[in-house]
Every structure is written in C-alpha cells, then in structure tokens.
Amino acid sequence: MTHTRLRHLTSVHDLDRAMALRVLDTADAFLEVTRRPVRKVPTLRGKTVINAFFEASTRTRTSFELAGKRLGADVVNIGGSASSTSKGETLKDTVATLDAMHADVIVVRHVASGAADYIKARTRASVVNGGDGMHEHPTQALLDAFTMRRALGRIEGLTVAICGDVQHSRVARSNALLLSLLGAEVRFAGPRTLLPHDRESLGAKCFDRIEPALEGADVVMMLRIQQERLGSALLPTLREYARYYGLNQKRLALARPDAIVMHPGPMNRGVEINDDVADGSRSVILNQVESGVAVRMAVLYFCASEPGQAIGAD
Ligand code: CP
C-alpha cells in the first residue's frame, strides 16, 4: 500500500472521507505488526518524531511513543516540568527550538484550544494534535472509528450515542465530525449545561436525558466528567450525575443487543460508567487502547514517510 501525504492533522477537517478510510485501512496492516513477536518495521527509519505533551496523558503519549518506535523513527518526549516551559519559555520559542532540530513530526498535547494550529503556523514539521483544550483530538476519533469498524464490521449507518460532558470534550467534537464524514448518525446526550452550543455544525442530535439517546444505539460512548474544566454551576453533584446519566446495565439494555461500549479514558468509575459495564463483555475500552497504537502508526506514516513509500509491513 502506498500513500498520499498528510501534511498536518490538527483537526478532523484535515481529512476527507477517502483519506480517513486510507488511514483506517493502513492501521489494519499496522495492527497486525503490533501483534507480531517482533513489533517493528523500518518504515520511518531516519525520521524524528517529537512528542510535546504539555498536559497529562497516559494513552495518547504512550501510544504515539510506541507508534514512532515501532516504525523505526527516533522518538523524543518533552513537556511538563521536564521542559523549559516550566522556566518561563514561551510556546513560540519552544516550537522554534524543536524546529531548529529538524523534527519531521511534532505531536502536541496542550491545555489551550488552538495550540496545535498555533504550532503548525510556526514549524516546518508536520503537526499532529494529540488533544488541545476543548478543541479537537483527531487521532482519538480515528482510533474510535477503527475500533467500531473492527467490532461491528462497518461505520456507515451506525447509530453512535456519545454521552456525558459533551461541551468540554474534544473527543466528542472530533468523533462527531469524523463519524458524520463516514456516514454514521451521532447522538449527544447529557445535562443541558453540558451539551455543546455548536451542536448543529457538528451534525449531532441532542438529548438532555440519556435513555432516549441509548434506544437502538449500536455504539455507546461514555465521556469522562472533566472536573478540571467544569464550573460547579454546570453540575449539581457527581452522585446526582451518576444517578441520572451514569451507564449501568439497565440503561445499556436500551441499546441494541450487540451494542458495544466505549470510553476514551481515563474513566471515572462509578460516575459516568459502572464497573460491571466498563469491565463487561460488551466493553471494547481496551480494544480502543490497542487500536490507538496501530492508528497512530498509520498517521505518522502518512505524515512522515516519503511520497510513494510502502508501509513496510508485508
Ligand atoms: N483518551 C486520551 O486522550 O487519554 P489520555 O489523556 O490518557 O491520553
């Protein structure tokens, strides 16, 4: 399989339908690589990937690091208290510094919405958004779509209920954009204070109760209650939230019998999702984590390999 270059991926808007499907198809091949005894191909040998994570992350940061290493790239991680931003360096100067080191790809996670686009305008490297504030998390949406396609065999025609703190969720925003592009129906469910203001532009139907959103759904995606981004006025108490919006077995029974349960993580167990659902037979939460490495390998391949280069996974 050869590729079309992906210059940047800071938003799902950087993808058209054909490119999104190309990433998913390529991730299928890379998933096979990640399951081999020797999980490595030389596809990005000589390329440099810098993971610049200025906000906490377990899944995204680790999977981008593994993805780069499994493709044979040189991978460097910076960010947080170990980087010079903690000494007052501006993001502009940090980016100029990374650019001077000839990074091929900069993966960025930042608390500020728009940080990935800010960096994109100031570097020659390809920039991949690993989650910026309340804006977007495009590789999460790709890995979610990939997980759905592997579990249910298709994306087109699926009904996907995305439930919880939608307003503050970059995951919900990117998923709504990508799933609409790929022909799925998206429903948002949550308290009115946590539903997005720009719901029409995201192409989603909104429900202020979870039950009607779950009825007949193929996919139930629960979102984390983001206590760090919530004003107390938006939500009475976590206990009340769990009572009216938490996913339990009784509510899950409203979805299709073969519906899958997803969560981007990290989970607040007992708040947005009960243990028996998170760990139950319909949960694909750890499949999402596995998918993350393969999908991020595909994204790095499209951003950093030479035009016409094969994926090297045969
Ligand atoms: N889903 C996700 O972005 O998880 P992390 O914050 O652990 O990267």
Boltz pocket constraint, residues with backbone or C-beta under 6 A from the ligand:
constraints:
  - pocket:
      binder: B
      contacts: [[A, 56], [A, 57], [A, 58], [A, 59], [A, 60], [A, 61], [A, 130], [A, 131], [A, 137], [A, 140], [A, 264], [A, 265], [A, 266]]
      max_distance: 6.0
